[in-house]
Amino acid sequence: MHRVRIIVDELTFEEILSKTRALMPGVVQDLKCLIRYPSVAFPGYPREPVLAMADATVAVLREYGLCNARLIEIPGGYPAVYGEILAPPGMPTVLMYAHYDVQPAQKEDGWKTDPWEPEEKGGRLTGRGAADDKSGIMLIAVSLRIFDGKPPVGVKVLIEGEEETTSHIEELVATRPDLFSCDAFIIADNGNLSMGEPALTTTLRGEVSCIIEVSTLDHAVHSGMFGGAAPDALVALIKILATLHDARGNVAVRGLQSDTTGDGDYQIESYRESAGVLDGVDLIGTGPLGDRLWSRPSVTVIGIDAPSIKAAANILIPRAAAKISMRIAPDADPGHDLEVLMNHLRTAAPWNARVEIKEVGHSPGFSCPTGGPGYAAARKALATAFGRQVLEKGTGGSIPLLRTLHDVVPHAEFVLWGAEDAAGSRIHGTNESVDLGDLERIIAAQALFLSLLKKER
């Protein structure tokens, strides 16, 4: 593969890549160690593994050159890991972000291996957090080691402990904005559409959620004696939920905002494979695939409280409830779109069924500024490291902290990338993995970016 010869201070890019490759065996072993911590920060899960993972993150960062890495207590939540390296005179400062908490996982969910015991096979490393986002921690650490802990620009590092659940870190941003002052953010919690195909993320959808409870009877009754006239709450709930989409699968909630600047460049067959869509099953929605995934709303019923099949009885169900999550356009007002969703659910209730709706939460999306020198340097670094043209894409996932950071540091640029690949990493799902070749390339790209950013000054 042809590579551009770029000289950065006393290191050529080839030398950066050589140092990266020499470090990779140790990087893989350290990443395996991090995966072994079941750092699930969800309520109801044990705290000890999460706190142990926070300590392990501090240790890794110190080992790789961030000597003052330390824990910062977050009121009401898990600690964040923070450290900084002062900028040389006149040089910019970059804040690098990742998170050490992960989604729940158990082998019974369909994992081929123990999710907390990493397995290396075929150039990929499998385990919960391998891609999302413990690879991001290693990406940050190794990009500092390449410069022996003395990068050409100032560096701040923030590793959050509650990105996957209800986060409390916004309070730290509000009370200590000085910790976050920088010229550019590197958000190491993204990645490419497919392995070996470099991409920069430019938009993220927001998310709103609520719980709807439907009541029709004051107690359960015999379905034979009363069925046919008395309304069943579960049937009423099903009828309400069915109004959320039209016949083609498009969201049918009127009044939601859509972003018309979406990028539809996503290959359908690649998407079907990575999503695990069964043969013969249609995709839902209309229009370019990227628009459906990145710039338009999507709505999902993520849980239902109703009798299980095992517990089923011949009764009319008096109450049933569902939790609904809706992804919203990157620039949509989350409070407005949540209210629109809840009003839709209320008006869709059949038979004058009683409906109670409780807000669960709402978080904004994000649109990344792309016109600055930092973004240009990121494109150049990524193209050089991967030896390919860089794509721009959105993502349907949400990182609520980004809008907060932008509000506190409005002049700063954002670079969103990482070692994940949508086609193979299966983040949040079973058998999550990271391609070690992509991890190596993104580490080299990030080191090159730090050097290129210096040259912009």
VOZA-720259 format. One record per residue (C-alpha): residue number from 1; chain; x, y, z. Coordinates in Angstrom, 3 decimals, always signed. Example, Ala and Ser with C-alpha at 12.3 -4.5 7.8 and 13.67 -1.06 7.14 Angstrom:
! VOZA-720259
     i   ch       east      north         up
     1    A    +12.300     -4.500     +7.800
     2    A    +13.670     -1.060     +7.140
This chain:
! VOZA-720259
     i   ch       east      north         up
     1    A     +0.000     +0.000     +0.000
     2    A     +1.405     +3.407     -0.970
     3    A     +1.962     +5.735     +1.967
     4    A     +2.571     +9.449     +1.943
     5    A     +5.932    +10.452     +3.403
     6    A     +5.121    +13.161     +5.928
     7    A     +7.843    +14.523     +8.186
     8    A     +6.620    +15.640    +11.599
     9    A     +9.285    +17.299    +13.725
    10    A    +11.937    +14.571    +14.069
    11    A     +9.615    +11.680    +13.159
    12    A     +8.415    +10.686     +9.723
    13    A     +5.024     +9.052     +9.529
    14    A     +6.783     +5.794     +8.712
    15    A     +8.623     +6.101    +12.027
    16    A     +5.365     +6.795    +13.863
    17    A     +3.889     +3.689    +12.283
    18    A     +6.972     +1.646    +13.146
    19    A     +6.782     +2.707    +16.789
    20    A     +3.076     +1.887    +16.847
    21    A     +3.676     -1.607    +15.474
    22    A     +6.428     -2.248    +17.987
    23    A     +4.046     -1.330    +20.810
    24    A     +1.065     -3.373    +19.577
    25    A     +1.820     -6.700    +21.343
    26    A     +1.808     -4.908    +24.691
    27    A     -1.219     -2.843    +23.677
    28    A     -3.200     -6.007    +22.957
    29    A     -2.273     -7.521    +26.320
    30    A     -3.237     -4.325    +28.159
    31    A     -6.534     -4.146    +26.288
    32    A     -7.248     -7.753    +27.255
    33    A     -6.656     -6.842    +30.895
    34    A     -9.128     -3.957    +30.682
    35    A    -11.785     -6.141    +29.039
    36    A    -11.673     -8.514    +32.008
    37    A    -13.234     -5.852    +34.253
    38    A    -17.074     -6.115    +34.019
    39    A    -17.385     -2.345    +34.381
    40    A    -21.157     -2.065    +33.947
    41    A    -22.219     +1.203    +35.574
    42    A    -25.965     +0.545    +35.245
    43    A    -28.021     +0.730    +38.465
    44    A    -28.266     -2.641    +40.144
    45    A    -24.863     -3.889    +39.007
    46    A    -21.975     -4.242    +41.477
    47    A    -19.849     -1.149    +42.022
    48    A    -16.574     -2.924    +42.741
    49    A    -15.690     -3.891    +39.142
    50    A    -16.461     -0.379    +37.916
    51    A    -14.250     +1.223    +40.538
    52    A    -11.526     -1.338    +39.851
    53    A    -11.716     -0.465    +36.158
    54    A    -11.326     +3.225    +37.002
    55    A     -8.152     +2.405    +38.933
    56    A     -6.891     +0.215    +36.089
    57    A     -7.458     +3.075    +33.626
    58    A     -5.372     +5.400    +35.778
    59    A     -2.600     +2.790    +35.911
    60    A     -2.564     +2.261    +32.137
    61    A     -2.454     +5.976    +31.380
    62    A     +0.399     +6.503    +33.833
    63    A     +2.299     +3.579    +32.350
    64    A     +1.961     +5.037    +28.859
    65    A     +3.129     +8.522    +29.776
    66    A     +0.311    +10.489    +31.441
    67    A     +2.119    +10.710    +34.762
    68    A     -0.514    +12.758    +36.609
    69    A     -3.524    +10.659    +35.607
    70    A     -5.893    +10.593    +38.571
    71    A     -9.478    +10.036    +39.647
    72    A    -11.910    +12.924    +39.923
    73    A    -14.957    +12.190    +42.032
    74    A    -18.295    +12.829    +40.324
    75    A    -21.136    +13.590    +42.779
    76    A    -23.834    +10.955    +42.440
    77    A    -21.862     +8.876    +39.980
    78    A    -18.692     +6.990    +39.204
    79    A    -15.348     +8.811    +39.115
    80    A    -13.828    +10.168    +35.941
    81    A    -10.170     +9.711    +35.067
    82    A     -8.325    +12.929    +34.264
    83    A     -4.801    +14.085    +33.504
    84    A     -2.966    +16.745    +31.534
    85    A     +0.327    +17.557    +29.847
    86    A     +0.970    +21.275    +29.520
    87    A     +1.328    +22.691    +26.028
    88    A     +4.718    +23.933    +24.837
    89    A     +4.734    +27.739    +24.477
    90    A     +2.406    +28.868    +21.735
    91    A     +1.059    +25.397    +21.018
    92    A     -2.605    +24.342    +21.084
    93    A     -4.160    +21.932    +23.578
    94    A     -6.185    +18.821    +22.700
    95    A     -8.640    +17.126    +25.067
    96    A     -8.947    +13.385    +24.408
    97    A    -12.140    +11.650    +25.554
    98    A    -13.153     +8.011    +25.990
    99    A    -15.175     +6.027    +28.549
   100    A    -14.372     +3.012    +30.691
   101    A    -17.905     +1.769    +31.442
   102    A    -19.552     -0.800    +29.177
   103    A    -22.905     -2.326    +28.322
   104    A    -24.116     -5.383    +30.266
   105    A    -23.216     -8.793    +28.846
   106    A    -23.629    -12.450    +29.740
   107    A    -22.785    -15.550    +27.761
   108    A    -26.422    -16.667    +27.802
   109    A    -27.313    -13.689    +25.584
   110    A    -25.719    -15.509    +22.649
   111    A    -22.012    -14.874    +23.099
   112    A    -19.762    -17.531    +21.577
   113    A    -17.218    -16.915    +24.327
   114    A    -17.247    -15.500    +27.846
   115    A    -17.736    -11.741    +27.251
   116    A    -15.316    -10.928    +30.083
   117    A    -12.565    -13.267    +28.897
   118    A    -11.086    -11.756    +25.711
   119    A    -10.292    -13.993    +22.758
   120    A     -7.960    -13.079    +19.902
   121    A     -8.775    -14.749    +16.601
   122    A     -8.429    -13.849    +12.947
   123    A     -6.984    -10.421    +13.658
   124    A     -9.873     -9.414    +15.915
   125    A    -10.124     -9.218    +19.687
   126    A    -13.504    -10.243    +21.097
   127    A    -14.936     -9.216    +24.464
   128    A    -17.313     -6.690    +25.990
   129    A    -15.757     -3.246    +25.646
   130    A    -13.137     -4.396    +23.131
   131    A    -14.425     -1.741    +20.742
   132    A    -16.773     +0.393    +22.854
   133    A    -14.800     +1.897    +24.391
   134    A    -11.774     +0.312    +26.015
   135    A    -10.025     +0.454    +22.652
   136    A    -10.500     +4.221    +22.956
   137    A     -8.572     +4.215    +26.230
   138    A     -5.685     +2.396    +24.570
   139    A     -5.850     +4.704    +21.550
   140    A     -5.311     +7.681    +23.844
   141    A     -2.604     +6.002    +25.895
   142    A     -0.517     +4.742    +22.972
   143    A     -0.685     +8.018    +21.057
   144    A     +1.082     +9.559    +24.078
   145    A     +3.621     +6.725    +24.386
   146    A     +4.723     +7.304    +20.785
   147    A     +6.018    +10.703    +21.921
   148    A     +7.441     +9.233    +25.152
   149    A     +4.858    +11.193    +27.122
   150    A     +5.987    +14.508    +25.582
   151    A     +3.552    +15.218    +22.733
   152    A     +4.121    +18.240    +20.468
   153    A     +0.933    +19.913    +21.749
   154    A     -0.783    +20.198    +25.110
   155    A     -2.969    +17.263    +26.068
   156    A     -5.832    +16.780    +28.496
   157    A     -7.405    +13.366    +28.968
   158    A    -10.922    +12.636    +30.218
   159    A    -12.131     +9.045    +30.603
   160    A    -15.758     +8.951    +31.739
   161    A    -17.308     +6.191    +33.843
   162    A    -20.995     +6.614    +32.973
   163    A    -21.323     +7.149    +29.232
   164    A    -23.502     +4.061    +28.790
   165    A    -25.947     +4.991    +31.550
   166    A    -27.255     +8.106    +33.268
   167    A    -24.240    +10.399    +33.331
   168    A    -23.429    +12.871    +36.092
   169    A    -20.398    +14.435    +34.445
   170    A    -22.189    +17.565    +33.213
   171    A    -21.989    +18.911    +36.771
   172    A    -18.196    +18.660    +36.620
   173    A    -18.190    +20.544    +33.315
   174    A    -20.367    +23.273    +34.822
   175    A    -18.343    +23.673    +38.023
   176    A    -14.840    +23.185    +36.567
   177    A    -14.876    +24.545    +32.998
   178    A    -11.118    +25.160    +33.280
   179    A    -10.530    +21.410    +33.110
   180    A    -12.085    +21.320    +29.657
   181    A    -10.559    +24.412    +28.072
   182    A     -8.836    +23.361    +24.829
   183    A     -8.496    +24.049    +21.117
   184    A     -9.769    +20.679    +19.910
   185    A    -11.554    +17.635    +21.285
   186    A    -10.706    +14.119    +20.170
   187    A    -13.689    +11.869    +20.872
   188    A    -12.258     +8.346    +20.719
   189    A    -15.679     +6.676    +20.824
   190    A    -16.533     +6.240    +17.156
   191    A    -15.133     +4.489    +14.128
   192    A    -15.570     +3.404    +10.542
   193    A    -18.422     +1.873     +8.602
   194    A    -16.295     -1.101     +7.630
   195    A    -12.855     -2.446     +8.444
   196    A    -10.021     -0.592     +6.733
   197    A    -12.258     +2.192     +5.397
   198    A    -11.425     +5.408     +7.302
   199    A    -14.275     +7.702     +8.306
   200    A    -14.810    +10.821    +10.346
   201    A    -18.116    +11.189    +12.155
   202    A    -19.764    +14.578    +11.632
   203    A    -23.197    +14.155    +13.238
   204    A    -24.802    +12.201    +16.066
   205    A    -28.501    +11.814    +16.697
   206    A    -29.990    +12.688    +20.057
   207    A    -32.256    +10.461    +22.127
   208    A    -35.489    +10.864    +24.063
   209    A    -37.384     +8.224    +26.011
   210    A    -40.587     +7.757    +27.965
   211    A    -42.738     +5.077    +29.595
   212    A    -46.397     +4.707    +28.650
   213    A    -48.826     +2.833    +30.902
   214    A    -52.301     +1.931    +29.642
   215    A    -55.158     +0.972    +31.992
   216    A    -58.601     -0.273    +31.003
   217    A    -59.907     -2.352    +33.954
   218    A    -59.547     -2.168    +37.710
   219    A    -58.701     -5.893    +37.879
   220    A    -58.090     -8.884    +35.626
   221    A    -61.215    -10.732    +34.483
   222    A    -62.067    -13.976    +32.664
   223    A    -61.460    -13.529    +28.929
   224    A    -64.321    -15.853    +28.009
   225    A    -66.950    -14.252    +30.237
   226    A    -65.946    -10.619    +29.558
   227    A    -63.976    -10.701    +26.317
   228    A    -65.662     -9.051    +23.344
   229    A    -66.850     -5.963    +25.174
   230    A    -64.414     -5.133    +27.962
   231    A    -61.175     -3.647    +26.540
   232    A    -57.845     -5.385    +27.099
   233    A    -55.036     -3.002    +28.119
   234    A    -52.342     -4.898    +26.252
   235    A    -54.347     -4.795    +23.020
   236    A    -54.890     -1.070    +23.555
   237    A    -51.161     -0.595    +24.081
   238    A    -50.371     -2.577    +20.935
   239    A    -52.746     -0.390    +18.915
   240    A    -51.018     +2.739    +20.258
   241    A    -47.554     +1.434    +19.475
   242    A    -48.634     +0.449    +15.980
   243    A    -49.278     +4.120    +15.164
   244    A    -45.606     +5.022    +15.599
   245    A    -44.754     +3.820    +12.064
   246    A    -46.466     +3.907     +8.692
   247    A    -46.818     +0.863     +6.445
   248    A    -43.293     +1.328     +5.047
   249    A    -41.719     +1.635     +8.484
   250    A    -41.182     +5.399     +8.441
   251    A    -41.755     +7.196    +11.751
   252    A    -45.341     +8.478    +11.655
   253    A    -45.125    +10.950    +14.541
   254    A    -46.012    +14.364    +13.106
   255    A    -44.021    +17.428    +14.097
   256    A    -40.577    +15.888    +14.580
   257    A    -37.548    +17.606    +13.116
   258    A    -35.464    +15.950    +10.393
   259    A    -32.017    +17.041     +9.277
   260    A    -32.029    +17.552     +5.513
   261    A    -28.232    +17.582     +5.299
   262    A    -27.817    +13.852     +5.871
   263    A    -25.381    +11.687     +3.900
   264    A    -26.947     +8.623     +2.333
   265    A    -23.633     +6.898     +1.498
   266    A    -24.013     +3.535     +3.228
   267    A    -24.039     +0.279     +1.304
   268    A    -27.246     -1.662     +1.947
   269    A    -25.711     -5.139     +1.772
   270    A    -22.969     -4.196     +4.213
   271    A    -25.588     -2.756     +6.549
   272    A    -27.824     -5.837     +6.324
   273    A    -24.906     -8.083     +7.226
   274    A    -23.684     -5.976    +10.139
   275    A    -27.228     -5.570    +11.503
   276    A    -27.933     -9.292    +11.179
   277    A    -31.104     -8.791     +9.121
   278    A    -32.488    -12.209     +8.198
   279    A    -32.641    -13.261     +4.550
   280    A    -35.885    -12.149     +2.948
   281    A    -36.732     -9.621     +5.685
   282    A    -37.171     -6.089     +4.324
   283    A    -35.469     -3.002     +5.689
   284    A    -37.882     -0.393     +6.999
   285    A    -38.263     +3.219     +5.948
   286    A    -37.716     +4.970     +2.654
   287    A    -35.001     +7.204     +1.245
   288    A    -31.195     +6.938     +1.398
   289    A    -30.020     +4.493     +4.025
   290    A    -27.598     +6.924     +5.646
   291    A    -30.397     +9.461     +6.058
   292    A    -32.566     +6.876     +7.810
   293    A    -29.752     +6.016    +10.205
   294    A    -28.104     +9.362    +10.843
   295    A    -30.346    +12.363    +10.193
   296    A    -33.972    +11.272    +10.613
   297    A    -35.863    +10.202    +13.719
   298    A    -36.255     +6.512    +14.523
   299    A    -38.411     +5.041    +17.252
   300    A    -38.043     +1.737    +19.088
   301    A    -40.073     -0.065    +21.735
   302    A    -37.262     -1.262    +23.996
   303    A    -39.341     -2.967    +26.686
   304    A    -42.874     -4.092    +27.536
   305    A    -44.391     -4.984    +30.901
   306    A    -47.053     -7.615    +30.251
   307    A    -47.595    -11.242    +31.243
   308    A    -45.001    -13.625    +29.810
   309    A    -46.091    -16.587    +27.714
   310    A    -45.082    -18.851    +30.570
   311    A    -47.313    -16.910    +32.976
   312    A    -50.192    -16.451    +30.516
   313    A    -53.764    -17.017    +31.726
   314    A    -57.169    -16.688    +30.078
   315    A    -57.761    -13.163    +31.326
   316    A    -58.215     -9.660    +30.038
   317    A    -55.154     -7.668    +31.087
   318    A    -56.029     -4.552    +33.108
   319    A    -52.693     -2.698    +32.752
   320    A    -49.746     -2.833    +30.354
   321    A    -46.740     -0.587    +29.882
   322    A    -43.929     -0.001    +27.406
   323    A    -40.687     +1.948    +27.334
   324    A    -40.080     +3.854    +24.133
   325    A    -36.763     +5.229    +22.923
   326    A    -36.623     +7.648    +20.008
   327    A    -33.503     +8.836    +18.231
   328    A    -33.872    +12.395    +17.002
   329    A    -32.177    +14.480    +14.330
   330    A    -28.731    +15.878    +15.263
   331    A    -29.946    +19.480    +15.572
   332    A    -33.436    +18.763    +16.930
   333    A    -34.636    +20.216    +20.232
   334    A    -34.910    +17.126    +22.478
   335    A    -37.475    +18.688    +24.815
   336    A    -39.715    +19.605    +21.891
   337    A    -39.459    +16.218    +20.190
   338    A    -40.135    +14.347    +23.424
   339    A    -43.295    +16.383    +23.992
   340    A    -44.376    +15.692    +20.399
   341    A    -43.860    +11.953    +20.959
   342    A    -45.805    +11.920    +24.240
   343    A    -48.703    +13.898    +22.716
   344    A    -48.830    +11.426    +19.827
   345    A    -49.092     +8.510    +22.246
   346    A    -51.880    +10.204    +24.216
   347    A    -53.998    +10.984    +21.179
   348    A    -53.513     +7.493    +19.720
   349    A    -55.191     +5.757    +22.680
   350    A    -58.268     +3.754    +21.591
   351    A    -61.548     +3.293    +23.472
   352    A    -60.824     +6.196    +25.859
   353    A    -58.291     +3.980    +27.590
   354    A    -56.496     +5.720    +30.429
   355    A    -52.944     +6.620    +29.501
   356    A    -50.168     +7.814    +31.781
   357    A    -46.834     +8.827    +30.259
   358    A    -43.675     +9.457    +32.251
   359    A    -40.623    +11.136    +30.814
   360    A    -37.455     +9.075    +31.287
   361    A    -34.901    +11.403    +29.742
   362    A    -33.800    +13.420    +26.768
   363    A    -30.399    +14.318    +25.362
   364    A    -29.401    +16.398    +22.354
   365    A    -27.641    +15.311    +19.208
   366    A    -24.580    +16.992    +17.810
   367    A    -23.284    +18.417    +14.539
   368    A    -19.522    +18.627    +14.287
   369    A    -17.953    +21.810    +12.878
   370    A    -15.900    +20.753     +9.856
   371    A    -14.370    +23.932     +8.451
   372    A    -11.350    +24.444    +10.716
   373    A     -7.664    +23.525    +10.501
   374    A     -8.032    +20.795    +13.109
   375    A    -10.617    +18.953    +11.051
   376    A     -8.438    +19.302     +7.968
   377    A     -5.463    +17.898     +9.905
   378    A     -7.603    +14.970    +11.083
   379    A     -8.622    +14.120     +7.510
   380    A     -4.995    +14.235     +6.386
   381    A     -3.820    +12.081     +9.288
   382    A     -6.552     +9.499     +8.754
   383    A     -5.989     +9.291     +4.996
   384    A     -2.256     +8.828     +5.543
   385    A     -2.624     +6.130     +8.187
   386    A     -5.188     +4.098     +6.236
   387    A     -3.878     +4.863     +2.747
   388    A     -7.416     +5.557     +1.552
   389    A     -9.829     +8.403     +0.952
   390    A    -11.661     +9.460     +4.112
   391    A    -15.458     +9.217     +4.283
   392    A    -17.701    +11.523     +6.272
   393    A    -20.603     +9.887     +8.055
   394    A    -23.132    +10.317    +10.793
   395    A    -23.989     +7.944    +13.573
   396    A    -27.311     +7.034    +15.082
   397    A    -25.869     +6.748    +18.565
   398    A    -25.706     +9.606    +21.030
   399    A    -22.989    +11.170    +23.197
   400    A    -24.873    +13.849    +25.171
   401    A    -21.668    +15.283    +26.614
   402    A    -20.603    +16.693    +23.239
   403    A    -23.235    +19.429    +23.181
   404    A    -22.261    +20.366    +26.736
   405    A    -18.587    +20.577    +25.805
   406    A    -19.384    +22.688    +22.758
   407    A    -21.401    +25.106    +24.896
   408    A    -18.536    +25.467    +27.398
   409    A    -15.747    +25.688    +24.783
   410    A    -17.539    +27.071    +21.698
   411    A    -14.357    +27.818    +19.735
   412    A    -12.950    +24.277    +19.988
   413    A    -12.990    +21.869    +17.064
   414    A    -14.130    +18.243    +17.302
   415    A    -12.597    +15.091    +15.852
   416    A    -14.764    +11.979    +16.211
   417    A    -13.072     +8.684    +15.356
   418    A    -11.967     +5.383    +16.820
   419    A    -11.237     +1.715    +16.203
   420    A    -14.853     +0.538    +15.929
   421    A    -16.217     -0.669    +12.596
   422    A    -19.966     -0.829    +12.163
   423    A    -19.804     -3.918     +9.969
   424    A    -17.924     -6.066    +12.458
   425    A    -17.595     -4.606    +15.940
   426    A    -21.185     -5.305    +17.054
   427    A    -21.029     -2.731    +19.844
   428    A    -23.767     -3.138    +22.493
   429    A    -24.478     -6.576    +21.010
   430    A    -23.159    -10.094    +21.412
   431    A    -19.609    -11.023    +20.381
   432    A    -18.366     -7.423    +20.367
   433    A    -14.905     -7.167    +18.833
   434    A    -12.274     -4.785    +17.513
   435    A    -10.065     -5.238    +14.472
   436    A     -6.492     -4.965    +15.701
   437    A     -5.273     -3.694    +12.343
   438    A     -7.715     -0.800    +12.502
   439    A     -6.664     -0.127    +16.092
   440    A     -3.042     +0.099    +14.961
   441    A     -3.927     +2.443    +12.101
   442    A     -6.059     +4.788    +14.204
   443    A     -3.317     +4.997    +16.849
   444    A     -0.850     +6.067    +14.166
   445    A     -3.402     +8.534    +12.778
   446    A     -3.943    +10.119    +16.176
   447    A     -0.201    +10.532    +16.779
   448    A     +0.166    +12.088    +13.332
   449    A     -2.783    +14.393    +14.029
   450    A     -1.088    +15.752    +17.144
   451    A     +1.967    +16.626    +15.108
   452    A     +0.011    +18.126    +12.230
   453    A     -1.997    +20.235    +14.648
   454    A     +1.248    +21.746    +15.923
   455    A     +2.134    +22.777    +12.380
   456    A     -1.114    +24.740    +12.120
   457    A     +0.265    +27.188    +14.711
